[in-house]
Amino acid sequence: MQPLSGLIVLDFSQFLAGPSAALRLADMGARVIKIERPGSGDACRQLSLRNQMVGGDSLLFHTINRGKQSFTANLKDPHDLAEVKKLIAQADVLIENFRPGVMEKMGLDFSTVSALNPRLVYASVTGYGTRGPWAKKPGQDLLIQAMSGLAWLNGNADQPPTPFALSVADSLAGAHLVEGILACLLRRGKTQRGGRVEISLMESLLSMQFEVLTTWLNDGHQPPRRCAKNNAHAWLSAPYGIYQTQDGYLALAMGSISQLADIFASERLAAWPDPNSWFHDRDAIKAVIADILINQPTSHWLRLLEQHGYWCADVYDWQTLTASEGFQALAMTQCVPLGADREITLLKSPLRFNGVRPAITHCAPGLGADTSQIRADFHLEEHDQ
C-alpha cells in the first residue's frame, strides 16, 4: 500500500509546476484526476520537445502526467461546473495554477469550495504571488530565473548571465507545493479541516538561493564578481568548478589547495602565500589547476585524486550516464505500454518506501478517457437525475 492510497487529487493545472506536484502525489499512491477542457485539454499535450509526439500527445505531456486520469469539463458551462463541484466535495486535494482571480470568477476559489468540502487541501501555484506589482506578470520559467538573481549567478565573468538549462523554477515550485500539501494533510489528520497552500515560482527560486541570498541580506556584500574561469558557486573558493582535461572534463568540489598541490606535485600551488586569500585569488588558482588538468585524460586524474580521497567526479553526458553501472543500479526507468503495440520509457519516482520504488501504473491518459468511469465512481450521474 502506497502512503497516499485512497486520497483523491483534482489537478486543474497545466504545463509543469502544478502537474509535477500532482505527479508526485500520484507516485505516492493518490488517485489523480486531471480536469481538462473538452477538445484541447492541458496545453502541454501539444508542447513537445524536438517534435516528439506519442499517441497524439507530446512525450513531455506523458512525462509529467503519467499515472493520472482525465476528466473533461467546460468550467464555463453550468452543468459541467456543477459536476466538478460534486467532485470537489469528495476530493482531498485540489491543485490549480490559473492566473490570480480566475478560479474566483468561476466560483472555485478557496473560500467557496472549502464551504463545499471543509477537509479539502487547496493548493495554488502562481508566478510571483497574488499581491504586488509583479502579480500579473507572465509566470514563465526563464523570466523568473532572470528576475530572481539565479541567472546572474551563473556563467563565467566574461559571459552574460546564464540561465539554468532546465525549467528549474517550475520543478522546484512543484516540489515545494507537495511539501505544503503533505503538511496540510498531516494537520488535517488532527483537526479534520483542510487548508490553503500557496507557492510561487519566484519564491521557490528565492528559497533555492537561501545560502548566498541570506549572506547578502546580512552583510550587504554581493560576490565581487563571478569567477573568470570555471565558475560554479558565488562564494566558494578554488578549486570548486569543472575543468577541461585532455579528453573530457573533471569536477572538483571543496578541498584543500595544499593537499591538491601535493597530489599534483605542483610547486606553483604549494607556493601560494596566504590561505585566507584563496577566495580573492581563486581565478589565479583555478588557472593553475586548469593548466595542470589539461595535460592528462580524465581517467588519470580520477584515479589519482580518488586514491587520496579528494572529492572529484567525471562529467557525464546522458549516453555515458545511462550506460553506467551506477545509473543501472538505481533502476529509475520503466517501459510503460502505450496502446497495443508500443511502449515508452519513463523515469520513475525518486522515492522509495520500505526499500521499494513505486512502479508507474500507466502512461498519461487520453483527453477525457476516464470521464465516464469517474462519473460512475463518484456517482455524478445519480446526482444529475
Protein Blocks (a to p, Z undefined) as FASTA:
>chain_A
ZZkgoiacddfbghjlmmmmmmmmmmnopacdddddehjlpmklmmcghhiaeehiafkl
mmmmgoiacddddfkbmklmmmmmmmmmmmmbdcdfbdehklmmnopafklmmmmmmmbc
cddddfkojedjklmpccdfklmmmmnommmmgocfkbccdddfbdfklmmmmmmmmmmm
mmmmmmmmmnopacdddddfklmmmmmmmmmmmmmmmnopacfbacfbhpabfklccfbd
cdddfklccddddddfklmmmmnopaklmmpmblmlmmmmmmmmmmmmmmmmmmpcfklm
mmmmmmnopacdddddfklmmmpmklmmnopaccddehjkbccdddddfbdeehiacddf
bdcddehklmmmmmmmnommmmmZZ
